[in-house]
Amino acid sequence: MQRRALLDAARTLLSEGGTEALTFPALAERTGLARSSVYEYFRSRAAVVEELCAVDFPVWAAEVEAAMERVDTPEGKIEAYVRRQLALVGDRRHRAVVAISAGELDAGAREKIRAAHGGLIAMIVEALAALGHEQPRLAAMLLQGVVDAAVRRIELGAAEDPDEITEAAVSMTLRGVRG
């Protein structure tokens, strides 16, 4: 129960103030625990980050996968992949993952984020292969680059409306994957 409260507080801190806001004193204050109690659950800030990734990223990825499963065509799967990720930008779990990935983390935490991202990219490889791409994994990584750029644009509060950014990203990826 307290571990869950600590993770929830960590999500809030990350989404409100980025990685700088994620401190053990702040976690203690948000949860009403003594600072020493926070150390009973997590040995470091990186351990909090690793657990957030382990808990939140699979939920986020499952939502993307579910959106892809609702359509039948490779193009539809690609569109769902892009749209669902961009729709999740406002979600606190996603904002925490973005804040985490932008911060200075130890090698273990960075590797867990990379592995989770690799699983997300793997979802789209089959659709790209079905479209005849000779290097579907490379195409998937490039497609994810467009998604990541759109995420950053939305997160920054760009001049464009998030819907405009989403439409541009979908259009660009679909044109790109069709060759």
Backbone bond lengths (Angstrom), bond angles and torsions (degrees), N, CA, C in turn:
res aa  C-N    CA-C-N  psi(-1)  N-CA   C-N-CA  omega(-1)  CA-C   N-CA-C  phi
1 M - - - 1.451 - - 1.528 110.67 -
2 Q 1.345 117.28 -48.09 1.461 119.85 -179.60 1.525 111.28 -69.66
3 R 1.321 116.51 -35.13 1.463 120.33 177.62 1.535 109.47 -60.99
4 R 1.333 116.23 -43.86 1.465 121.03 177.96 1.527 110.79 -62.33
5 A 1.331 117.10 -40.97 1.467 121.18 178.20 1.526 110.70 -64.27
6 L 1.326 116.76 -38.96 1.467 120.58 177.55 1.525 111.05 -64.39
7 L 1.328 116.81 -42.11 1.471 119.90 178.80 1.523 110.79 -66.40
8 D 1.321 116.82 -39.65 1.459 119.91 178.18 1.527 110.49 -63.91
9 A 1.320 116.23 -42.17 1.469 120.61 177.19 1.525 110.13 -63.69
10 A 1.318 117.10 -39.32 1.472 121.00 178.79 1.523 110.61 -63.01
11 R 1.333 117.59 -42.69 1.472 121.19 176.78 1.528 110.85 -57.63
12 T 1.318 114.67 -46.53 1.466 120.05 -178.81 1.524 110.43 -62.60
13 L 1.313 116.79 -47.94 1.469 120.60 -180.00 1.524 110.98 -59.90
14 L 1.324 117.04 -44.80 1.466 120.88 -179.44 1.522 111.64 -64.92
15 S 1.326 116.63 -42.34 1.465 118.52 -177.27 1.526 111.53 -73.48
16 E 1.318 117.11 -27.22 1.468 119.88 179.65 1.528 113.01 -85.58
17 G 1.342 116.43 -37.58 1.458 117.92 -171.35 1.514 116.14 -134.62
18 G 1.344 117.33 8.67 1.459 119.07 -179.64 1.515 112.24 73.16
19 T 1.318 115.17 -171.49 1.466 120.00 -173.83 1.523 112.92 -64.51
20 E 1.338 116.97 -27.78 1.467 119.07 179.82 1.531 111.17 -63.63
21 A 1.312 116.38 -29.22 1.464 120.84 -177.59 1.526 112.40 -77.18
22 L 1.319 117.17 -18.81 1.461 121.12 -177.72 1.525 109.78 -82.71
23 T 1.317 115.37 91.94 1.463 121.98 177.55 1.520 108.68 -127.07
24 F 1.317 115.92 157.56 1.455 118.59 178.84 1.524 111.92 -65.95
25 P 1.337 119.33 -39.26 1.473 117.39 175.44 1.533 111.95 -60.22
26 A 1.331 117.30 -39.82 1.465 120.27 179.32 1.527 110.55 -66.86
27 L 1.338 117.42 -40.16 1.468 120.50 176.62 1.528 110.36 -61.88
28 A 1.318 116.15 -43.33 1.465 120.38 179.45 1.524 110.56 -61.80
29 E 1.327 115.94 -44.75 1.466 119.82 -179.34 1.530 111.15 -63.56
30 R 1.335 117.33 -43.63 1.471 120.83 -178.40 1.518 112.98 -65.97
31 T 1.322 116.58 -30.75 1.464 119.48 -175.42 1.523 113.15 -101.68
32 G 1.340 117.21 -9.78 1.455 120.18 -178.07 1.515 113.12 78.31
33 L 1.329 116.87 11.42 1.465 120.73 177.91 1.525 109.99 -90.62
34 A 1.299 115.53 159.25 1.470 119.81 171.31 1.527 107.35 -72.53
35 R 1.316 115.19 148.20 1.469 119.40 -179.42 1.530 111.29 -56.19
36 S 1.317 116.98 -38.89 1.469 120.43 179.33 1.532 111.00 -63.22
37 S 1.327 116.87 -29.48 1.470 120.32 178.39 1.519 111.71 -68.64
38 V 1.327 116.49 -33.47 1.468 119.90 178.17 1.525 109.23 -60.54
39 Y 1.345 116.60 -39.04 1.465 120.87 179.89 1.527 112.41 -67.59
40 E 1.308 117.81 -19.80 1.465 120.48 175.81 1.529 110.87 -69.38
41 Y 1.323 116.64 -27.73 1.463 121.71 -178.46 1.521 112.60 -95.38
42 F 1.323 116.85 -35.99 1.466 121.25 -177.27 1.520 109.95 -136.35
43 R 1.318 116.09 133.55 1.462 120.20 -178.20 1.520 112.67 -80.31
44 S 1.347 115.59 -21.02 1.464 119.17 -177.35 1.525 109.47 -159.57
45 R 1.322 114.20 169.54 1.462 119.99 175.20 1.529 109.92 -61.99
46 A 1.331 116.42 -38.70 1.469 120.20 178.24 1.525 111.28 -60.48
47 A 1.334 117.46 -35.19 1.471 120.27 178.35 1.526 110.75 -66.24
48 V 1.318 117.32 -36.65 1.467 121.12 176.01 1.527 108.80 -63.10
49 V 1.326 115.80 -46.47 1.454 121.96 -179.58 1.521 110.73 -60.33
50 E 1.320 116.80 -46.28 1.468 120.61 -179.80 1.523 110.85 -59.83
51 E 1.318 116.90 -42.85 1.464 119.11 -179.72 1.523 111.51 -68.22
52 L 1.338 117.08 -39.28 1.462 119.56 176.10 1.523 110.47 -57.92
53 C 1.317 115.96 -44.82 1.471 119.51 178.81 1.521 110.90 -62.88
54 A 1.331 115.95 -43.10 1.466 119.97 -179.15 1.521 111.92 -63.80
55 V 1.330 116.99 -33.02 1.464 121.30 -178.06 1.532 111.73 -87.66
56 D 1.321 117.23 -46.17 1.464 121.02 -170.29 1.515 114.82 -86.00
57 F 1.305 117.18 -39.29 1.454 118.19 -174.88 1.534 112.39 -62.04
58 P 1.334 119.85 -42.30 1.475 118.85 177.72 1.530 113.17 -60.61
59 V 1.322 117.51 -35.10 1.471 120.96 178.77 1.522 109.13 -66.44
60 W 1.318 116.05 -45.73 1.457 121.67 179.07 1.534 109.69 -61.72
61 A 1.338 116.63 -47.58 1.464 120.84 -179.75 1.534 111.03 -62.09
62 A 1.323 117.62 -37.93 1.468 120.88 178.51 1.522 111.16 -63.75
63 E 1.328 117.09 -35.16 1.461 119.75 177.18 1.526 111.14 -67.36
64 V 1.316 116.59 -38.97 1.468 120.50 177.42 1.529 109.11 -66.00
65 E 1.314 116.28 -45.85 1.464 120.88 -179.85 1.531 111.64 -61.69
66 A 1.323 116.98 -41.87 1.472 120.53 179.05 1.525 110.51 -62.49
67 A 1.315 117.40 -39.94 1.469 120.39 177.98 1.526 110.44 -63.42
68 M 1.319 116.16 -38.98 1.466 119.99 179.41 1.526 111.90 -68.48
69 E 1.317 116.68 -34.80 1.466 120.59 -178.14 1.521 112.55 -70.40
70 R 1.319 117.34 -18.99 1.467 120.51 -179.06 1.525 112.68 -78.35
71 V 1.307 118.32 -5.70 1.468 121.25 179.37 1.521 109.66 -122.40
72 D 1.336 115.37 158.25 1.462 119.62 -173.03 1.526 114.86 -104.56
73 T 1.314 117.98 -29.22 1.467 119.61 -173.77 1.532 110.83 -89.26
74 P 1.337 116.75 153.22 1.468 119.27 175.94 1.536 112.02 -57.66
75 E 1.342 116.72 -41.14 1.468 119.82 178.64 1.528 110.82 -63.43
76 G 1.323 116.23 -40.88 1.463 120.79 178.35 1.517 111.72 -63.37
77 K 1.325 116.94 -38.93 1.463 121.26 177.96 1.531 110.65 -65.19
78 I 1.318 116.08 -41.32 1.466 119.97 178.84 1.524 110.05 -64.71
79 E 1.310 116.24 -44.73 1.466 119.87 178.70 1.528 110.89 -61.12
80 A 1.323 116.88 -43.93 1.469 120.75 179.04 1.526 111.00 -63.50
81 Y 1.311 116.38 -39.63 1.476 122.21 178.11 1.525 110.87 -58.30
82 V 1.314 116.15 -47.26 1.466 120.96 -179.09 1.528 110.03 -69.79
83 R 1.326 116.39 -51.50 1.469 120.02 -175.99 1.532 112.43 -59.69
84 R 1.318 116.55 -43.49 1.472 118.56 -175.95 1.523 110.88 -67.03
85 Q 1.325 117.08 -41.36 1.464 118.78 178.43 1.525 110.90 -61.46
86 L 1.321 116.10 -42.52 1.458 119.28 -178.39 1.527 111.68 -72.39
87 A 1.323 117.51 -29.71 1.461 120.63 175.80 1.529 110.90 -67.88
88 L 1.319 116.55 -28.00 1.465 121.00 -178.52 1.527 113.33 -81.55
89 V 1.311 117.83 -4.32 1.462 120.38 -176.90 1.524 111.90 -56.17
90 G 1.308 118.29 -39.98 1.464 120.64 -179.22 1.518 114.11 -76.21
91 D 1.311 117.32 -13.57 1.461 122.10 -179.46 1.529 109.75 -66.45
92 R 1.320 116.10 135.76 1.461 121.40 -178.38 1.529 112.74 -58.08
93 R 1.329 116.80 -36.84 1.468 119.83 179.31 1.515 110.02 -62.84
94 H 1.332 115.77 -43.11 1.456 119.69 -179.70 1.523 110.95 -67.97
95 R 1.315 116.20 -43.01 1.467 119.31 179.92 1.516 110.37 -60.69
96 A 1.323 117.15 -35.91 1.461 119.91 177.52 1.520 110.83 -66.81
97 V 1.333 117.47 -43.76 1.464 120.67 179.35 1.527 110.30 -62.46
98 V 1.333 117.71 -40.91 1.469 120.82 178.10 1.521 110.10 -63.21
99 A 1.322 116.89 -44.87 1.465 120.37 179.30 1.523 110.51 -62.61
100 I 1.310 115.70 -39.91 1.456 120.80 179.53 1.521 110.48 -62.70
101 S 1.321 115.98 -49.63 1.459 119.43 -174.89 1.519 111.99 -67.37
102 A 1.336 117.49 -20.99 1.458 120.48 178.56 1.526 111.35 -83.03
103 G 1.322 117.79 -14.91 1.452 120.85 -173.89 1.512 113.80 -89.84
104 E 1.309 113.85 174.71 1.450 121.21 176.92 1.517 107.83 -85.96
105 L 1.332 115.57 114.07 1.453 121.39 -177.92 1.509 109.75 -124.09
106 D 1.329 115.39 161.56 1.453 117.47 176.60 1.531 109.33 -75.35
107 A 1.307 115.65 169.33 1.466 121.40 -175.09 1.529 112.04 -59.14
108 G 1.323 117.36 -38.08 1.461 120.53 -179.21 1.517 112.40 -63.84
109 A 1.322 116.17 -44.40 1.466 120.25 179.24 1.522 110.76 -65.97
110 R 1.336 116.75 -42.60 1.476 119.65 178.61 1.524 111.07 -62.62
111 E 1.317 116.73 -38.23 1.468 120.30 179.91 1.523 111.11 -66.26
112 K 1.323 117.63 -38.41 1.470 120.26 177.72 1.523 111.17 -65.23
113 I 1.321 116.70 -38.95 1.462 120.13 177.60 1.524 109.87 -65.44
114 R 1.335 116.70 -43.64 1.476 120.45 178.67 1.521 111.34 -61.05
115 A 1.335 115.99 -43.36 1.471 119.93 -179.90 1.523 110.91 -63.81
116 A 1.324 116.80 -42.21 1.467 120.19 178.93 1.521 110.49 -64.27
117 H 1.325 116.61 -41.87 1.456 120.50 178.43 1.524 110.45 -64.38
118 G 1.328 116.55 -37.12 1.466 120.90 177.32 1.518 111.33 -60.43
119 G 1.323 116.66 -37.84 1.460 120.32 176.95 1.509 111.93 -65.31
120 L 1.307 116.67 -36.98 1.461 121.50 177.49 1.531 109.88 -65.22
121 I 1.302 116.48 -45.84 1.467 121.08 -180.00 1.519 110.72 -63.56
122 A 1.334 116.57 -37.74 1.464 120.25 -179.93 1.527 112.47 -59.07
123 M 1.342 117.14 -27.86 1.468 121.08 -179.84 1.525 112.27 -60.64
124 I 1.295 117.41 -31.15 1.454 120.68 -171.41 1.536 112.59 -97.33
125 V 1.316 117.31 -12.15 1.464 121.52 -176.85 1.526 111.24 -58.48
126 E 1.313 117.45 -43.63 1.476 121.05 -178.05 1.533 111.53 -61.61
127 A 1.320 116.76 -42.55 1.470 119.98 179.13 1.526 110.39 -63.79
128 L 1.318 116.94 -38.73 1.468 120.66 179.14 1.528 110.65 -69.32
129 A 1.317 116.89 -37.87 1.465 120.33 176.32 1.530 110.18 -64.11
130 A 1.333 116.48 -39.06 1.469 120.74 178.87 1.531 111.53 -64.01
131 L 1.327 116.51 -25.69 1.463 120.42 176.92 1.528 112.21 -83.56
132 G 1.333 116.36 -2.72 1.453 120.34 176.24 1.518 115.85 93.39
133 H 1.304 118.22 14.57 1.467 119.78 178.09 1.524 109.90 -66.80
134 E 1.325 115.34 131.45 1.463 119.94 179.14 1.524 111.52 -70.54
135 Q 1.324 116.92 -30.05 1.457 121.60 178.83 1.541 108.69 -126.86
136 P 1.332 116.48 73.56 1.466 119.22 -174.35 1.533 113.85 -62.90
137 R 1.326 118.10 -31.01 1.480 119.56 179.10 1.529 110.12 -68.07
138 L 1.309 116.85 -42.97 1.459 120.60 177.14 1.531 109.95 -63.01
139 A 1.326 116.19 -44.68 1.467 120.09 178.48 1.527 110.57 -60.76
140 A 1.335 117.27 -38.27 1.466 121.40 178.81 1.529 110.81 -64.23
141 M 1.318 116.97 -41.80 1.467 119.79 179.36 1.525 110.92 -65.95
142 L 1.322 117.21 -38.44 1.464 120.43 178.13 1.529 110.53 -69.03
143 L 1.326 116.52 -40.91 1.464 120.40 176.64 1.526 109.90 -59.98
144 Q 1.341 116.63 -42.83 1.463 119.92 178.54 1.527 110.72 -63.96
145 G 1.326 116.75 -30.41 1.466 119.93 176.12 1.522 111.58 -61.84
146 V 1.329 116.62 -38.53 1.468 120.40 176.32 1.532 109.30 -65.01
147 V 1.329 116.66 -43.77 1.467 120.70 178.73 1.530 109.83 -61.16
148 D 1.325 116.69 -45.89 1.467 120.16 -179.22 1.523 111.34 -61.59
149 A 1.328 117.18 -40.33 1.469 120.38 177.88 1.528 110.47 -64.29
150 A 1.323 117.26 -40.48 1.466 120.77 178.43 1.527 110.37 -66.17
151 V 1.326 117.01 -39.76 1.469 121.16 177.36 1.522 109.55 -59.28
152 R 1.325 116.58 -48.73 1.474 120.04 -179.99 1.523 110.78 -60.30
153 R 1.321 116.78 -41.13 1.468 121.20 -179.38 1.542 110.13 -62.34
154 I 1.327 116.26 -44.36 1.468 120.56 178.78 1.529 109.77 -66.03
155 E 1.338 116.77 -46.10 1.464 121.17 -178.83 1.525 112.07 -60.20
156 L 1.327 117.03 -34.82 1.465 120.96 -178.80 1.520 112.46 -73.44
157 G 1.324 116.76 -11.11 1.462 120.12 -176.07 1.519 109.78 70.49
158 A 1.314 115.94 46.65 1.461 122.43 -178.04 1.524 111.51 -57.65
159 A 1.317 114.76 165.33 1.470 120.94 -179.75 1.523 111.27 -60.92
160 E 1.319 116.81 -32.31 1.464 120.07 179.71 1.524 110.31 -76.36
161 D 1.297 114.58 148.87 1.452 121.96 174.69 1.534 108.85 -67.37
162 P 1.345 118.90 143.69 1.463 120.31 178.53 1.534 113.34 -53.95
163 D 1.334 117.15 -33.97 1.469 119.49 177.60 1.526 111.51 -65.50
164 E 1.330 116.69 -38.31 1.469 120.51 176.82 1.524 110.60 -64.22
165 I 1.312 116.21 -42.13 1.464 120.72 178.99 1.520 109.70 -63.15
166 T 1.329 116.46 -43.28 1.464 120.83 178.77 1.525 110.84 -61.23
167 E 1.327 116.89 -47.74 1.468 120.01 -179.79 1.525 111.37 -61.55
168 A 1.328 116.90 -40.83 1.468 120.12 178.77 1.526 110.62 -64.56
169 A 1.336 117.28 -41.80 1.462 120.60 179.83 1.527 111.34 -65.92
170 V 1.333 116.84 -42.57 1.468 120.40 178.44 1.528 109.76 -62.79
171 S 1.311 116.46 -47.76 1.465 121.22 -179.85 1.537 110.89 -59.17
172 M 1.320 116.09 -46.79 1.455 120.29 -178.31 1.521 111.24 -63.56
173 T 1.335 117.47 -43.66 1.458 119.22 -178.45 1.525 110.79 -68.74
174 L 1.320 117.80 -42.54 1.465 118.64 -178.88 1.530 111.66 -65.46
175 R 1.323 116.68 -41.84 1.478 118.76 176.25 1.519 110.83 -63.13
176 G 1.324 114.76 -40.45 1.460 119.65 -178.59 1.522 113.40 -66.92
177 V 1.316 117.29 -41.31 1.471 119.17 -177.22 1.519 111.95 -75.24
178 R 1.328 116.48 -22.98 1.475 118.91 177.83 1.514 111.05 -80.40
179 G 1.331 116.01 -15.17 1.468 119.65 178.69 1.483 109.36 79.13
